[in-house]
Every structure is written in C-alpha cells, then in structure tokens.
C-alpha cells in the first residue's frame, strides 16, 4: 500500500496534539498533609489505576482518530499487485498512534515513556518507508518507461467462449472491452490483433496505429470464435513475434479469455521458459495482462467426444461398426437422448443411450452400417440435447470406402491337394466362393481380390499395385524380392508374414533395409511343438484393432483354437515402432507389428494351415483375416482426420480416393508449371484456398490453412482433366476434417493460484474489473483508493470516543452534588451539653 498524496503524511505529527492538550490541562495541585489521609490511601490507589486506564483508552482513541483522518487525506492506494501489503503499513501507523497515546498517561515514568516513544517513532519510520518503497516499486513495474506503446490484443476464440454467461457470450464481452482499449489508446500507440484458438490467427502482420482498422476488424461479422480449444502458449508466442515488428518502446500483451484450464499447459516448464525467452528479447520486459471472464453456474453439457471405426478403409457392402462416444462435460446429470447418424448429409438411423449420465461419465453408442458407394464418405453424428454448449453436439469424421482391395499371396509351400496349404486357406477366407465370380448370396461383390502366386512369379510382378502382400509359410525369399517388399512397405503397403514349418528363420531374421534398418517386428528364435498340450489364445491380451473382434467372446469362437506348433519370438521392448498385438496362454507372442516407413509389417507365430493350429476350421478365421488385411491396407491411405495446424497434401489418382504424400516430399522445391489456386469451404462458411501443384509428374493438392476445427471441402471441379473417383464420376470436392479437442467440452477451471505461478517466468497481471484493465493497459498503476474506508473508520473512532467520554464523566459524577443527612434525633440545647458535661 502507498499514498497518492505523500506530503500529506507530514500531518501525522498532529497525532501528538491530544497528548499535548492532556499534558497542559493536568492539575498542578500542592500536596497538603492532614491526619485522615492515611485512611483513604488504600481506596485512592485502586481508584487511580481505574482512572489511568480510562484516560489511556480515551487518548489512544483520540490519537487514532487524528491518524485516520490524516491518512485518509493522504489518499491511500492499494495496488492490485502489491509488493508491500497494507497489513504492514496500516498496523505500523496504528501502533505508533497507540504508543503515543499511552505514553502521555505514563508520562511521569521516564523509562516507560522513552520506550513507548521509541517504538512509536520506529513504527512510523518503517510504515512511511514501506509506503515509499511500495510507491517506487509500483512505478518501476508499471511506469518504468514513458512513451508510446505497442499493444497486442489476443481474444480467446475457443468453444467455451461461446457459452452464455448472464445471457451473453463471453466472446462478445471480450470484443467490447477490446474496443474500449483501442479507443483509449493515444494516437502514437500501435495495436495488433490475434484471434486465438488451437492455432493463433494474426489479423495484422505488425502493430498498426490505424485504430479504426482494428475496431472494424473486431466489429466485422466474420470475427467469430475459431472453435476448438485455446492454445495459450501458441497465442503468446505469436504475440511476442508481433511485438518484435513494433517500434514503440513500451510493450504490452492483453489476453481476453475465460477460466478454462484446457490449453494452458501449466506443467510444461520448458515451453513456458521458451516463451519467457521470446518476451525478454526487447529492452523493456512486456507486461502480460490476462482478463478472465467467469463460467455460468451450473453448467449443463452433453457432447460427442469421438467417432471411431474399427476398420479404417472398409469395403463396399461390408458391415462397419461406427462407435460414438458421448460424454457429460457439465456438472448436471444428462437424461437419455437420441444420437443421429448421417452419411454424406443423409440421415441413416438413430440410436438412444438408455441410462442417465452423471457429470464426467461417458457412454458409447454403436451403429452398424454398410456403405454402398466407394470413395470418401463424410460421417456425422449429432446428439439431440438442449444444453449450454451446442457446438460440441455434432462431430464429423472422414472414412475412405474402397471398391477393390488387391491382395497378393505368395505361397511358400504349395500343396498338391486342393484346399490344404496356408495360402489356399487365406485365399478362401478373404474371398469365399468362386474366384472368377466372387458374388455372395446378397449379390454384393467382395472388395478383397486375392491372387496366389509362387515366389518365382512374384519376383517378376509389380508389387505397387497390391495394397497388401502375404507371405504364407515362406521357405526362402530371394534378396531381389526382399528389397521389393521393403520398398513397398516403406511407400505405404502392408505386409503379413505367417511363418510355418517350412520357414527358414535365419532367412527371415536377415531381412533388413539397405541402410541396416530392422524390418521384421520380431526375431524368430526356435520352433515349439505341443502335440499333447496345445496352446490357446490369451484373448484378454488381444487389444490390437485387427484382433479386437477375436477377443469378443460373445461373437467369437477363437477360445476354441488349438495351437499345436508355433515359433517363439524375441521382441525388443525398447523399440517404440513395434507393437505386440496379442499373446498365447504360454506367454509367447501370437502376433507382432512394426511401423516401417508409411506401412505396416505384421507377423504371426504360426502358419494359417491345419498343421500348426485349428484356427482355419473356426468361424472366426474368415472375419479375423479380413480385419488383419483391412488394417494393413489402411497404412498407406490418407489420414483425412487431422490435428489443427497440420498441412495436408493429397495426390490425385484416377479411380481411387486421394492418397497421402510423404511429408518428406518437397512440393515447394520441385513444383513444375503454374500453381493453380483452388477454393476451400472451411468451417462456419469461412472461405479458404488450396494449391494444385505438379511435382515429378504427379498432381498434388496442398492446403496449409487448417487452423479451424471442423469439416473442410477442397473444390476440385475447376481442375483441368479432373480426376475420377472410385465410382467413375469426376471428383468435385476433397473433404477432410480438422479435429477438435474433446477436453474443451468439460469446463476445468484454472485457479488464480495456478495462473499466478507463471509470474516467475512472465510479467503477468490479472485485472478483476474493467477499471483495472484500462489502467493497466493504457497507463498507470492498477488498484483502488481506500480513503473512504479510513474516513468510515475515523467516524467509528469518533463515535467510540464520545461514548467513552460520556461514560467516564457519568461514572465520576462530575456534575452531581451529594446531600449529607444525619439520621436520629439530636438535642442542641445548652442544657443537654451541661448535663453531659
């Protein structure tokens, strides 16, 4: 605490005025001894103590009254971020006043008087020094530099800012207060504007002195919440970069946000230290002002947190599970509600979760759908619920539906008998029926097209046209074929290896790339035969997506499988690219998988024939092979569901969905011909643009601006020789989805204590109201004057002093004269005296 009118503190010397008056008015009586005095000595000592206590209290009140009035006239000021608390300054001045008042009562005791006056003097000196140091520290912190300012305004555009608080979104409150800041800026101040979301969006490249331009941007109808979650560090780093472009000496960052904890990442010390380094590059450390708005209470919100597909690339006519996760992100229970499934904007069906969701709980709603058309499908799920945050009631995902899935089966151990070897069992599982007429009873074609060949034939084939390649009980793989397999997997293909009794483990273990990279997910050690006590599947360990169906005991008979022979694996647990997909009940791995380049390599511990196990004779064998092949085929597909800020590059191919391009492809360096701009329909109707590039004879579509969560559509109809989709029709659009953070649906509050922990790294201030915000932003020390409270205290002390004085006067009976009465009869006649004498 400090004082705005510091010279007025000289008036504290008036605290001694009641003492001086008391000392001057003391009666200087001359003592006269008389005989009866000794009888009153005892009662006078007791009365004297009472009188001293009354006088002491009365004088203390009078001294405190003068001190309170003087301090109020000095205009005490309480800073919002005090370096010296008022609990130091005010008590010290009160102690000084009390000591002065008490010293006047014990004035005759020289030793006590000196001690009290010493304490009073030291207390007053320390109090004034504390107030002066607080004044200096506050000026140094807020007014260390004079001149024009560079002010960067950040407005949180996350989903939580859309929520109505007291009937109005916090985003609108932020816009209004931001406009007030701009209007209060001087003509020399420069202002920058950033709309923050998962990725910050700078509306100006550098701070500008054109304040009208900033106000028009804020008032523009397209200036709306970005959606998703708020990235605090990303926004502050963007503001720091913009401050570098400013030319004014004073730097300030003003953030408008709510109390949502998501996106602050308080625990990431390295990232906050990096931000502190960026902010400290300027000569004057920028002040960061964080204006936070409150949440509505109570908060009711049901949200769709995620949509998942067990199969990333399903085929036409194949049953596909669509799992929708519904969460209660509010603090009130959610009643059962319907979830609607839409495919390409067309409503398919509805499902209802049947139980009440308490706060923080979740429920999974499962749909089963058969896609009738190949190509990229837009899957949307909506929950019918009237809550406080409607934006997360809808989620969208993209899934690629394939027409055909070519699979090459390299038979390492051909059987002379039909339907006997591992390759034949897998071919029949992938495409039941006649190969030349692969039609099922419903009249739908099987999308998987297997082709069985020997090793010699495979060496002469183009492996790039097969999405999945299977090695069935391979005895020997020539080096040339091995190099082709490695190249195919690296480019995005899938490889499935099922070693059997004819497999040479040394040959497979020697599989490595030219640079020496490991290729197989495990090292084959030795073969184990269990003719008398066969092994079984440890179904609880089947957590891999390709084996999840086998683990469903209600739909699977995989528990009946008997494994008579298998290979033991040695898996490097430190290799993060390797995943153990499932185990046997002996503890040995059943299947392992490695992520290699853009593809997958999966290997089981036994061949898919009747010699190693009874698995081919079980019902689960057909769907299990389909799940494994579909999983491996998804490795090279495009990931059309991406994180915010991710640059997407699609390759245009006739007759298929757009495929992914390696991130190592330098599209900017090898572009040939003119770059064509393509329009993009971004979320909430925002316009965007993409680029059509030609790189090494390939046509690539690149979209870099993916900051807004939601559905994007790249319009490709204007491309010359527009590619055709899987259905044979020209492509008109290429959709993809930028994912939102599901944690944004739950309002996790960031406390003031957690926010203040950042003050060790950045100069942060959090104003409580608009007045403090304006003072902190446009110049001055934020805080409030408390002279009114001191005047109220002075009035209370005055009333207490008057009441106490009247009470003391009444007890001492100063204004009363007591009558003396003599009881009984008294004879004053001379005769009576004569008789008595």
Secondary structure as UniProt FT lines:
FT   STRAND          2..3
FT   HELIX           6..16
FT   HELIX           17..24
FT   TURN            35..36
FT   HELIX           37..73
FT   STRAND          76..79
FT   TURN            80..81
FT   HELIX           86..105
FT   TURN            106..108
FT   HELIX           110..142
FT   STRAND          149..156
FT   HELIX           159..162
FT   STRAND          164..165
FT   TURN            166..167
FT   STRAND          168..169
FT   HELIX           170..184
FT   TURN            187..188
FT   STRAND          190..196
FT   STRAND          201..202
FT   HELIX           211..219
FT   TURN            221..222
FT   HELIX           232..245
FT   STRAND          250..258
FT   TURN            262..263
FT   TURN            266..267
FT   HELIX           269..279
FT   TURN            280..281
FT   STRAND          287..293
FT   STRAND          302..309
FT   TURN            316..317
FT   STRAND          319..328
FT   STRAND          338..343
FT   TURN            344..345
FT   STRAND          346..352
FT   TURN            359..360
FT   STRAND          362..370
FT   STRAND          375..383
FT   HELIX           391..393
FT   STRAND          394..402
FT   STRAND          405..411
FT   TURN            418..419
FT   HELIX           422..430
FT   TURN            436..437
FT   TURN            441..442
FT   STRAND          448..453
FT   HELIX           455..459
FT   HELIX           463..465
FT   STRAND          468..472
FT   HELIX           479..490
FT   TURN            491..492
FT   STRAND          494..498
FT   TURN            501..502
FT   HELIX           505..509
FT   TURN            514..515
FT   STRAND          523..529
FT   STRAND          537..538
FT   HELIX           539..541
FT   HELIX           545..547
FT   HELIX           548..551
FT   TURN            553..555
FT   HELIX           558..560
FT   STRAND          565..570
FT   TURN            573..574
FT   TURN            576..577
FT   STRAND          578..584
FT   TURN            585..586
FT   STRAND          589..596
FT   TURN            597..598
FT   STRAND          599..604
FT   TURN            610..612
FT   HELIX           615..617
FT   HELIX           620..633
FT   TURN            634..636
FT   STRAND          641..642
FT   TURN            644..645
FT   STRAND          648..651
FT   TURN            654..655
FT   STRAND          659..660
FT   TURN            663..664
FT   TURN            667..669
FT   STRAND          676..681
FT   HELIX           683..685
FT   STRAND          687..695
FT   TURN            696..697
FT   STRAND          698..703
FT   STRAND          710..715
FT   TURN            717..718
FT   TURN            720..721
FT   TURN            726..727
FT   STRAND          733..738
FT   HELIX           742..745
FT   HELIX           752..756
FT   HELIX           757..760
FT   STRAND          763..765
FT   HELIX           770..778
FT   STRAND          783..785
FT   HELIX           787..812
FT   TURN            813..815
FT   HELIX           830..836
//
